[in-house]
Amino acid sequence: SYGEGGSEDMKNVIGRLSCLQNEMVTNKPIIPLCDEFEDTQLWNEFLKKEEQLYDFTPAWFDSSWLYAECYFYRRIKQSFLLSSLLKDYDPFQEQKKDSFFSTMDAVIFLCSALDKTRNELKNCNNETEKFDLFRTYLEVSLWGNKWDLSLTAGKINTEQSNPLTELKELRAKILVNDTENAYQILNDAKKHKKNVIVDFVLDNAGFELFGDLCFIHFLLDSGLVDQINVYPKIIPWFVSDTLVKDIDWLLEYLSQSHNENLVRFSQETSSRTKSGVINIIEHKFWTLPYDYSEMESVDPQLYQKLSESDLVIFKGDLNYRKLAGDRQWDETVTFKQALNGFLPTSVLALRAIKADVVVGLKSGTDEELSQISENWKFSGDYALVQIYKKQK
């Protein structure tokens, strides 16, 4: 669809990606970006700071892991930005779509469950029942990538039918579970103000995004929350992360379904987006190499925006690593301490653990779990629902 020019562009993109691969495997120094995107200057300033900090130019194997990983995806983006016709091309889009197709049974079930929940909420005056529903949809959002296509490892998890049956079993795998505290924060906010706002920083597209949207609708339908600011990524990121066009594609795809529930879900989401009840905000900070403790100095406006909400929810492993500065904390260090001054408002991390940065555990947890599985920090089998409550 891009014609001859597109074909020429693609050859050049492949050439640039080959150079990138060569730089990586031969441990070349990390070089400044040369495109004209909105974040280029910030990336290049970060590289200068790293050079000053370590007194040498970082190289692929001689730099912080988080920085090198983030830089890798930004360089992939640059390979497309330097073309004429493929500047906005997402090389991962087909994988993201395929991952969603593979979970359609679960999507249909979950959509129908949400419909029933909406009816239950109309007659629900019981706080315990409401909390149980809150926990269900929070856990759907938490474990989304249990059903998502494990893109980076290339494993297809064909998820059959009912994603909710697993939730009770999986609850024992939540090593820190602050679900009640999260509910309480929203409940208390509702008692004291008219307009309760939640910020929601997304992770993966596909089924995980769909589960996040179900949780978002529940928060609004239950009356716990009045407005939700949703933050996707602005460039293709870590293969499976959500872009605005992934949200648009998902809603468009569901709107053409023969299933009435899916069509209604799409219409309801679009309607709430148009009215600003669900507010989708693109922001460059989420695809910079900075950890979140640096947000207040690097992007004070975004920090201020987050501080105006009652709770900010961070999804997934990479967000958690950036919250904790990707440092090798002792497992018993508190979540607040690991946030290292990033305290704009109350912070909730929903994370299936896939990297070795973990805090807030009881002493000895690591030892205990390592006897069951040496690989427990990388398997995605254990999770955290971890909160920092800001005293306002």
C-alpha positions in Angstrom: 0.0 0.0 0.0 3.0 2.3 0.2 4.0 1.8 -3.5 7.5 1.9 -5.0 8.6 4.7 -2.6 7.5 2.5 0.3 9.5 -0.4 -1.0 12.6 1.8 -1.3 12.0 3.2 2.2 11.7 -0.4 3.6 15.1 -1.3 2.1 16.6 1.7 3.9 14.9 0.8 7.2 16.2 -2.7 7.0 19.7 -1.3 6.4 19.4 0.9 9.4 18.2 -2.0 11.6 21.1 -4.1 10.4 23.5 -1.3 11.5 21.7 -1.2 14.8 22.1 -5.0 15.2 25.8 -4.7 14.4 26.4 -2.0 16.9 24.7 -4.1 19.6 26.6 -7.4 19.0 29.9 -5.6 18.8 29.3 -3.5 21.9 29.7 -0.2 20.1 29.2 3.1 22.0 25.7 4.4 22.2 25.3 7.3 19.8 23.1 10.3 19.8 19.8 10.3 17.9 19.7 12.2 14.7 16.0 12.4 13.8 13.7 15.4 14.5 11.1 13.8 16.7 9.7 15.7 19.7 11.8 13.8 22.3 15.2 13.7 20.4 16.8 16.5 22.4 15.8 14.9 25.7 17.3 11.5 24.7 20.6 13.2 23.7 20.7 15.2 26.9 20.3 11.9 28.8 23.2 10.4 27.0 25.4 13.4 27.9 24.4 13.1 31.5 25.4 9.4 31.5 28.8 10.2 29.9 29.4 12.8 32.7 28.2 10.5 35.4 30.4 7.5 34.4 33.2 9.4 32.8 32.9 7.3 29.6 30.5 6.9 26.7 28.0 4.1 27.5 28.1 1.1 25.2 25.6 -1.6 24.6 27.0 -3.9 27.3 28.4 -1.1 29.4 25.4 1.0 30.4 22.3 0.6 32.6 20.1 -2.2 31.4 17.0 -0.1 31.5 18.6 2.7 29.4 20.0 0.3 26.8 16.6 -1.5 26.4 14.7 1.8 26.1 17.3 3.2 23.7 17.0 0.0 21.5 13.2 0.7 20.9 13.8 4.4 20.3 16.5 3.5 17.7 14.0 1.2 16.0 11.6 4.2 15.8 14.4 6.3 14.4 14.9 3.8 11.6 11.4 4.5 10.5 11.4 8.3 11.2 14.3 8.8 8.8 12.1 7.4 5.9 9.7 9.4 3.8 6.6 7.2 3.9 7.0 4.9 6.9 7.5 7.5 9.7 4.4 6.3 11.5 4.7 2.6 10.7 4.4 0.2 13.7 6.5 -2.9 13.0 4.8 -4.8 15.8 1.1 -4.0 14.8 0.4 -7.4 13.2 1.7 -9.3 16.2 -0.5 -7.2 18.5 -3.5 -7.9 16.3 -2.8 -11.6 16.1 -2.4 -11.8 19.9 -5.9 -10.3 20.2 -7.5 -12.7 17.7 -6.1 -15.6 19.7 -8.0 -14.6 22.8 -11.4 -13.9 21.3 -13.2 -16.5 23.4 -12.0 -14.8 26.5 -12.9 -11.4 25.2 -16.5 -12.5 24.5 -16.8 -14.1 27.9 -15.4 -11.1 29.7 -17.6 -8.6 27.8 -20.7 -10.7 28.8 -19.5 -10.8 32.4 -19.1 -7.0 32.4 -22.7 -6.7 31.1 -24.0 -8.8 34.0 -21.9 -6.8 36.5 -23.5 -3.6 35.2 -26.9 -5.0 36.0 -25.8 -6.2 39.4 -24.4 -2.7 40.2 -27.8 -1.1 39.7 -29.2 -3.0 42.7 -26.0 -3.2 44.7 -26.1 -1.4 48.0 -23.8 -3.9 49.7 -20.3 -2.7 50.3 -18.8 -6.3 50.4 -20.4 -7.2 47.1 -19.1 -4.0 45.5 -15.6 -4.7 46.8 -15.7 -8.3 45.5 -16.6 -7.0 42.0 -13.8 -4.3 42.3 -11.3 -7.1 43.2 -12.5 -9.2 40.2 -11.9 -6.5 37.6 -8.7 -5.3 39.2 -7.4 -8.9 39.0 -8.5 -9.2 35.3 -6.4 -6.1 34.7 -3.5 -7.4 36.8 -3.3 -10.8 35.1 -4.1 -9.6 31.6 -0.7 -10.7 30.3 -1.4 -14.2 31.6 -3.8 -14.5 28.7 -2.0 -12.1 26.4 0.2 -13.5 23.7 3.7 -13.6 25.1 5.0 -11.7 22.2 8.6 -11.2 23.1 9.1 -14.9 23.8 7.0 -15.8 20.7 4.8 -18.2 22.6 1.1 -18.3 21.8 -1.1 -18.8 24.7 -4.5 -19.9 23.3 -6.7 -19.0 26.1 -9.9 -21.0 26.3 -13.2 -19.4 27.3 -13.4 -18.3 30.9 -10.7 -16.1 32.3 -12.5 -15.5 35.6 -12.3 -19.1 36.8 -8.5 -18.7 37.3 -8.7 -15.6 39.5 -9.3 -17.3 42.8 -6.5 -19.7 42.2 -4.1 -17.0 41.1 -4.9 -14.9 44.2 -2.4 -17.0 46.3 0.3 -15.9 43.8 -0.2 -12.2 44.6 2.8 -11.7 47.0 1.7 -8.2 48.1 -2.0 -7.6 47.9 -3.2 -4.1 48.7 -6.5 -4.4 46.9 -8.5 -3.4 49.9 -6.4 -0.3 50.4 -6.9 0.7 46.8 -10.6 0.3 47.2 -10.6 2.3 50.4 -8.7 5.2 48.8 -11.3 5.6 46.0 -14.2 5.1 48.5 -12.9 7.7 50.8 -12.2 10.1 47.9 -15.8 9.7 46.8 -17.1 10.7 50.3 -15.1 13.9 50.2 -15.4 15.2 46.7 -17.6 15.2 43.7 -15.1 14.5 40.9 -12.9 11.5 41.6 -10.1 11.2 39.1 -7.9 8.2 38.3 -4.8 8.2 36.0 -4.2 4.9 34.3 -0.7 4.2 32.7 -1.2 1.4 30.2 1.1 -1.6 29.4 0.3 -4.1 26.7 -2.2 -4.0 23.8 -4.3 -7.0 22.9 -6.3 -8.9 25.6 -4.5 -7.0 28.3 -5.7 -3.6 27.0 -9.3 -5.1 26.7 -9.1 -6.2 30.4 -7.8 -2.7 31.4 -10.8 -1.2 29.6 -13.2 -3.5 31.4 -11.6 -2.4 34.8 -11.9 1.2 33.7 -15.6 0.8 32.8 -16.2 -1.0 36.1 -14.6 2.0 38.0 -17.0 4.4 36.2 -20.1 2.2 36.4 -19.6 1.5 40.1 -19.6 5.3 40.8 -16.2 4.9 42.5 -14.6 7.1 39.9 -15.9 10.0 37.7 -13.0 10.5 35.2 -10.1 8.4 34.0 -7.0 9.7 32.2 -5.5 6.9 30.1 -1.9 7.1 29.1 -0.7 4.9 26.1 2.8 5.1 24.5 3.6 7.5 21.7 6.0 5.2 19.8 6.1 1.4 19.2 7.6 0.2 22.5 8.8 -3.1 24.0 6.9 -4.9 21.2 3.5 -5.2 22.8 2.9 -1.8 24.4 -0.3 0.1 23.6 -0.4 3.0 21.2 -3.4 5.2 20.5 -3.9 3.5 17.2 -4.1 0.1 19.0 -7.0 1.5 21.1 -8.6 2.8 17.9 -8.1 -0.5 16.1 -9.5 -2.5 19.0 -12.7 -0.4 19.2 -13.1 -0.4 15.4 -12.7 -4.2 15.3 -15.2 -4.8 18.1 -17.7 -2.4 16.5 -17.9 -4.7 13.4 -18.5 -7.8 15.4 -21.7 -9.9 15.2 -21.7 -10.1 19.0 -24.0 -7.4 20.4 -22.1 -7.1 23.7 -18.8 -6.4 21.8 -20.5 -3.7 19.6 -22.0 -2.1 22.7 -18.7 -2.2 24.5 -17.0 -0.4 21.6 -19.8 2.2 21.4 -19.7 2.8 25.2 -15.9 3.2 25.2 -16.0 5.6 22.2 -18.9 7.6 23.8 -17.0 8.0 27.1 -13.9 9.0 25.2 -15.7 11.6 23.2 -17.3 13.1 26.3 -14.0 13.2 28.2 -15.0 10.8 30.9 -12.3 8.5 29.5 -9.5 10.9 28.5 -6.7 9.4 26.3 -3.6 11.4 26.7 -0.4 11.0 24.7 2.8 12.0 26.5 6.4 11.6 25.5 7.7 11.0 29.1 6.6 7.4 29.1 9.0 6.5 26.3 12.0 8.3 27.7 14.8 6.5 29.5 14.2 8.3 32.8 12.9 6.5 35.8 9.8 8.1 37.5 11.7 9.7 40.4 13.1 12.1 37.8 9.7 13.1 36.4 9.3 16.1 38.7 12.5 17.7 37.4 12.3 16.5 33.8 8.6 17.1 33.2 7.0 19.1 36.1 3.8 19.6 34.1 3.1 15.9 33.9 4.0 15.5 37.6 1.5 18.2 38.4 -1.2 16.6 36.2 -0.7 13.3 38.0 -0.8 15.0 41.4 -4.3 16.3 40.6 -5.7 12.8 40.5 -6.8 10.6 43.5 -4.9 7.6 42.3 -2.5 6.7 39.5 -2.4 3.1 38.4 0.7 1.8 36.7 0.4 -1.4 34.7 3.0 -4.0 34.1 6.7 -4.9 34.6 8.4 -2.0 32.8 6.4 0.6 34.6 7.3 -1.1 37.9 11.0 -1.1 37.0 10.8 2.6 36.3 8.8 3.3 39.5 11.6 1.5 41.5 14.4 3.0 39.5 15.4 -0.5 38.3 17.6 -0.8 41.3 18.6 -3.9 43.1 16.6 -3.1 46.3 16.5 -5.4 49.2 13.2 -7.3 49.0 12.0 -5.9 52.4 12.4 -2.2 51.4 9.0 -0.4 51.4 7.3 0.5 48.2 7.4 4.1 49.3 11.2 4.0 49.8 11.7 2.4 46.3 9.6 5.2 44.7 12.5 7.5 45.7 10.5 10.7 46.0 8.0 10.0 43.2 4.9 10.8 45.3 2.6 12.9 43.1 -0.5 11.2 44.6 -1.4 7.7 45.8 0.3 5.2 43.5 -1.0 1.7 42.7 1.3 -0.8 40.8 -0.4 -3.8 39.1 2.3 -6.1 38.0 2.9 -9.7 37.1 6.6 -10.1 38.0 8.9 -10.6 35.0 12.1 -9.0 36.2 14.2 -9.1 39.4 13.3 -5.7 40.8 10.8 -6.5 43.7 10.2 -4.6 46.9 7.8 -4.7 49.9 8.1 -8.5 50.5 8.2 -10.2 53.8 11.8 -11.2 54.8 12.7 -14.7 53.4 10.1 -14.6 50.6 12.8 -14.7 47.9 14.5 -17.7 49.5 11.2 -19.6 50.0 10.0 -19.0 46.4 13.5 -19.9 44.9 13.1 -23.4 46.4 9.8 -23.8 44.4 11.2 -22.2 41.2 14.6 -20.5 40.7 13.0 -18.6 37.9 10.1 -17.1 39.9 11.1 -13.5 39.3 10.9 -13.9 35.5 8.1 -16.3 35.0 5.1 -14.0 35.3 3.5 -16.5 37.6 3.6 -14.2 40.7 2.2 -10.7 41.0 2.0 -7.5 43.1 -0.9 -5.3 43.8 1.2 -2.7 45.6 0.1 0.7 46.9 1.6 3.9 48.3 -1.1 6.0 50.0 -0.5 9.7 49.9 -1.7 11.6 53.0 -3.6 14.6 51.6 
